[in-house]
């Protein structure tokens, strides 16, 4: 494993940013008010991936992002213990069970996102045995995307599509916890082995020598040989897409949590340092890390993911690690910066975090609310406000 990239150049991450209970509760209450306003609107439907003019229009449970709403409901319930969230959670859970039964748009590795935040959380938070069984069935569905010779889970699309064949993407690291969960509750190591194999291949091929990441990487599924890296949402094939780097930081530390493989923890540190060294003064990244100043759009959603990843990473480092406190400080600075300048407090919106970017190359969801940004911002607040057991 290569040494930790570059060190940390930003001195302001070495200074502790205060985060008191009163401030946290105030920010969480803002999120809870937004959720409460949306309870009837999104009782049977879900927010889409991105807003239009900062407003989410209800849609059916069909996209890869559908679980971030129920994920926020679990967080709200855990913080408040208010049964009003349970009522909508139970309706939403039925939707996810039905989606799996009918196989509605599940030709994707994002089954992990969908069923970790719906059914794994349902078991962990509510001890819902049916949710546990649904999560296992979802893990079985995810396993069908595994290429044995390449040792990867294919990302998007029909497995016979030549354009997508053998493509893995950095986002998949966040989908692997569904397989780790299935292995834990069934005692069957096959789920664990596939998740660990994919994480190892991502570490080997998606992460570049300088600790930046490709968004996507193609493998030859017949020989198992690596082919080439590309991007779908980054600036260029060789640049570093900010949200992808954040997925990498959080995703690799999650594989460390589930496997104990120290290389994943070291890798998360390397990726974190690369990310932190390319931030503007307010600690909120541009949509691609090739940009460090100027007029390009920020991606608040990537910052929210990164804050969660840094908080999880810091938990697993020894006190002797010189970066441990720095990662925590950086996460808190990001949370405070998001709260001060990136929420929807002053604008008409049913979203929570504005100034996010879904896909700049596709001109999709640029400078809008992105539902995962809302979820991870809330997760970051909850992580700092209470003792929280991950759904990942």
KAFENWO-V442419 format. One record per residue. BURIAL is + if it has 24 or more other ideal C-beta (glycine too) atoms within 12 Angstrom, else -. Layout:
burial=BURIAL
burial=BURIAL
This chain:
burial=-
burial=-
burial=-
burial=+
burial=+
burial=-
burial=-
burial=+
burial=-
burial=+
burial=-
burial=-
burial=+
burial=-
burial=-
burial=-
burial=+
burial=-
burial=+
burial=-
burial=-
burial=-
burial=-
burial=+
burial=-
burial=-
burial=+
burial=+
burial=-
burial=+
burial=+
burial=+
burial=-
burial=+
burial=+
burial=-
burial=-
burial=+
burial=+
burial=-
burial=-
burial=+
burial=-
burial=-
burial=+
burial=+
burial=+
burial=+
burial=+
burial=+
burial=+
burial=-
burial=-
burial=+
burial=-
burial=+
burial=-
burial=-
burial=+
burial=-
burial=+
burial=+
burial=+
burial=+
burial=+
burial=+
burial=+
burial=+
burial=+
burial=+
burial=+
burial=+
burial=+
burial=+
burial=+
burial=+
burial=+
burial=+
burial=+
burial=+
burial=-
burial=-
burial=-
burial=-
burial=+
burial=+
burial=-
burial=+
burial=+
burial=+
burial=+
burial=+
burial=+
burial=+
burial=+
burial=+
burial=+
burial=-
burial=+
burial=+
burial=-
burial=-
burial=-
burial=-
burial=-
burial=+
burial=-
burial=+
burial=+
burial=+
burial=+
burial=+
burial=+
burial=+
burial=+
burial=+
burial=+
burial=+
burial=+
burial=+
burial=+
burial=+
burial=+
burial=+
burial=+
burial=+
burial=-
burial=+
burial=-
burial=-
burial=+
burial=+
burial=+
burial=+
burial=+
burial=+
burial=+
burial=+
burial=+
burial=+
burial=+
burial=+
burial=+
burial=-
burial=+
burial=+
burial=+
burial=-
burial=-
burial=+
burial=+
burial=+
burial=+
burial=+
burial=+
burial=+
burial=-
burial=-
burial=-
burial=-
burial=-
burial=-
burial=-
burial=+
burial=+
burial=+
burial=+
burial=+
burial=+
burial=+
burial=+
burial=+
burial=+
burial=+
burial=+
burial=+
burial=+
burial=+
burial=+
burial=+
burial=+
burial=+
burial=+
burial=+
burial=+
burial=-
burial=-
burial=-
burial=-
burial=-
burial=+
burial=+
burial=-
burial=+
burial=+
burial=+
burial=+
burial=+
burial=+
burial=+
burial=+
burial=+
burial=+
burial=+
burial=+
burial=+
burial=+
burial=+
burial=-
burial=-
burial=+
burial=+
burial=+
burial=+
burial=+
burial=+
burial=+
burial=+
burial=+
burial=-
burial=+
burial=-
burial=-
burial=-
burial=-
burial=+
burial=-
burial=-
burial=+
burial=+
burial=+
burial=+
burial=+
burial=+
burial=+
burial=-
burial=+
burial=-
burial=+
burial=+
burial=+
burial=+
burial=+
burial=+
burial=+
burial=+
burial=+
burial=+
burial=+
burial=+
burial=+
burial=+
burial=+
burial=+
burial=+
burial=+
burial=+
burial=+
burial=+
burial=-
burial=+
burial=-
burial=+
burial=+
burial=+
burial=+
burial=+
burial=+
burial=+
burial=+
burial=+
burial=+
burial=+
burial=+
burial=+
burial=+
burial=+
burial=+
burial=+
burial=+
burial=-
burial=-
burial=+
burial=+
burial=+
burial=+
burial=+
burial=+
burial=+
burial=+
burial=+
burial=+
burial=-
burial=-
burial=-
burial=+
burial=+
burial=+
burial=+
burial=+
burial=+
burial=+
burial=+
burial=+
burial=+
burial=+
burial=+
burial=+
burial=+
burial=+
burial=+
burial=+
burial=+
burial=+
burial=+
burial=+
burial=+
burial=-
burial=-
burial=-
burial=-
burial=-
burial=+
burial=+
burial=+
burial=+
burial=+
burial=+
burial=+
burial=+
burial=+
burial=+
burial=+
burial=+
burial=+
burial=+
burial=+
burial=+
burial=+
burial=-
burial=+
burial=+
burial=+
burial=+
burial=-
burial=-
burial=-
burial=-
burial=+
burial=+
burial=+
burial=+
burial=+
burial=+
burial=+
burial=+
burial=+
burial=+
burial=+
burial=+
burial=-
burial=-
burial=-
burial=-
burial=+
burial=+
burial=+
burial=+
burial=+
burial=+
burial=+
burial=+
burial=+
burial=+
burial=+
burial=+
burial=+
burial=+
burial=+
burial=+
burial=+
burial=+
burial=+
burial=+
burial=+
burial=-
burial=-
burial=+
burial=-
burial=+
burial=+
burial=+
